[in-house]
Amino acid sequence: MWGAFAELQERRPGGFRVAALLRPADPAHGEDEAVWIARARDAAGRGPLGHHTHWTAPDHARPTGEGEPGLRVRQEAARLSELGLRPTLFCGGGWYSDAGVAEACAELGYTDCTPIAYRPSYLPNGAQWLSLAGPARVTLGSGRVLLALPSTHSLGMAARGVLAPSGLESDIVHLHFHDTDLVDARRRGALVWTLRMLGRRSTATDLDALAKMLAETAPEVPFEQVAVA
């Protein structure tokens, strides 16, 4: 799986520098941190690097109600710093965030990719998620401002959109996918084809460049208008 992702970053289909939003290794669940560090450093040399948090376990992303989610983000960020890694992006596992997580991201200088332009179908009723149709500067209770670059399209949505006569109907397309998509030959092929088509029809950029461009000009939105259930 990692080899497939590394190869995708190297190829840059459509001219896109693919961001790697990585969950830190969890030695308590048998994961090898040394292997993870080497891979994270390699990924950082090929494109933007992001911090991705699972609050419960490697195979269970969203919090269970125990502990403070924002504290987990800060603790993981401190460890990443000790390892010499400087992620610029963040995405909460299972699309989860709350006011505390948002404050932690703002303190750390992250650009938040947790908001999403559509409700993920697998979320249970009442599950909190962050809804944004486009980039915004999210104002927080502390007075801090958190730049958010929401995911706008899943792989399926983007593939259908490039085939539609009307196109994707979005000024900025932020396509997200999971590394597991890359071990399925059909989904990997669909992703590469979609990125190539997007590259032909749009100006290729990456999340770090987009964040720099919009840091002062994206519209402001209160966090309370972004957090929904």
N, C-alpha and C positions, 0 to 999 in steps of 0.2 A: 504494500500500500504506500509506504513512504517512498519507495523507488519511483512509483508512478507519479506521485505528487512532485518530486524533485524534477523528474523529466518534463512535466508540464510547465513548471516554472522556467526551466531552461529554454523550452521551445517558444514561450511567449506567443501563443496563437493570437492572431489578430493584432499583434504588437502590444498586448497588455502585460504589464508586470503583475503577476498574480500574488496577492497578499496571503501570508500564512498566519492565521489566527490559531495559536497553539495552546492547548491545555498543558500546564506544567506537569511533569512526571509526578506520580504519587507512589513513593517507595513503600508506603504502608499497604498498598495493594499490589506489591510485587513488581513495580515498574522501575526500570534501570535509569537513574537520573543521568548517568554519564553518557549513555546512548542518546538520551533526549537532548542534552546540551549540545552535542556534536551536530545533531540534526537541526536544532534551532539556529545555531550559528551559520550553518550552511544556508538555511532558508533566508536568514537576514541578509545574506550576500546576494540573493536573487530577487528580492522584492520587499515590500513593506512587511514589518513584523508586528503581530498582534498578540495580546494576552487574552486567553479564553478560559473562563472559570466554570468548572463543575463543582457545585457546592456539596454534593452528597457522596459521589463515587465516580470512578471512570465511566461506568455505564448508567449513571443516574445524574442528570445534569442539574435539575432544579432543586432548590432548597426544600428541606422537609419540615421547616418550622423551627429547627434548633439552631442556635448560634446566631451570629450577626453577619449577614452576607457581605456587607461593606468591609468588615474586618478581614474576612477571608481574602478579598481582593487585595487589600493593603499588605497582608502577610505574604501572599504569593508574589506581589510586586517587589517586596523587599528581597525575597530570595532571588528573583530574576536579576535584580540589581547586583547582588553579591556575585552572581555568576557572570557579570559583565554584559548582560543583555538589556537592551533599551527599547522595549516595544513602544510603539506610538499609537496603537489601536487597541480597542477592547470590544469583546462581545460576550455577553452573559450566556451561559449554557441554557438551552431550552428557551432562548429569547427572554430570559428572566432578568429583571432589574427592579430596583426600588429606589427611594430617595437616598438611602445610605450608600448604595452602590454607585449611584450617579455622583454623589459628593466625593466618593473615593476616586472615581475616574477623573473628576475635575482637578482634585488635588494632585493626582499623578501626571497630569498633562495629557491624558489620553484623548483621542478622538473616539467617540462611542459609536460602534456599529451595531449595537443591540436593537435599536428601534427598527421596525420593519413596516413596509407599506401595506401589507395585507395580513389578515389574521391567520396564523398557521393552523391548519385544519386539525392537527393532532392535540392542540391544547384543550384541556378539559374546561368545562364551564366554570367561570369564576377565576380562572388562572390569569394572573397579572402579566401584561406585556406592554411594550412601548410602541405606540402607533405614530408614525410620521410618513407623510407622502414624499417628502424631499428633505434636503439638508436644512438644518436649523441650528441656531445657537439656543440651547435649552437653559433657561434661567432657573437657578436652584434656590432653595430657602436660605442658604448661607450668603447669597449674593453672587456666588460664583456662576460662571457661564460655561457650559459644556457643549462643545461642538459635536453634533451628531450627523453622521452620514448613513442614513438608513439603507438597509437592503431593500431593493425595489423589485427584484425578480428572482424566482427560483429558476433552476435549469429548464424545467418544462415551460414555464411562462415565457422565458426569454427565447427559447427555441420556437415556440408558437408565434411569438411577436415578430421575429425576423421574417417569418413566412407570410404574415398578414399584410394585405394591401396597405393598411393604415400604419404599419410599422409598430413600434413599441410604445408610441404616444407618451414618451417621457423624455425630458431634456437631459436628465442624468440617469444612466442605467448602472446599477450596482448589483451585479449577479453574484449570488452566493451558492456554494455547493459544499458537500462533505467529501472528505477523502475517500470514504467508502464508495462514492460514485465512480471512482477511478479504477476500481478492480472489476467493474462490470463493463465489458467491452462496448456494449451498446451505449451505455450512459457516457463513458469516456469519449467515444466517438461523437456523440451528440454535443458534449461540452466543447470539444475542440472545434467542431463545425460552427457552433453558435458563436464562439468567440471570433472566429475568422470572419463570419458574416457581420458581426458587430463592428469589427475593425474596418471593414470596407465601407460601412454606412455611417461611421461616426469618427470622432477624434479620440484616439486611445489615450488614456491617462491612468493614473493609479491613485489609491486612496490617500497616500501621503501628499501628493501633488494637489489633489482636490481639496484636502484639508487646508493646505497653505493658501490656496486661492480663495477659499470661502470663509476663512477665519474671522474676517471683519465685516463681511457683507451678507452672510446668511441671515434670514429673518429670525427674530427672537420669539421664542415660544415658552410659556411657563411650563415647568415640569408637570404640574397638575393636569395640563391639557394633553400631555403625551402619554401619561400612565393610564391605561384602561384595563378592564377585565371583561 
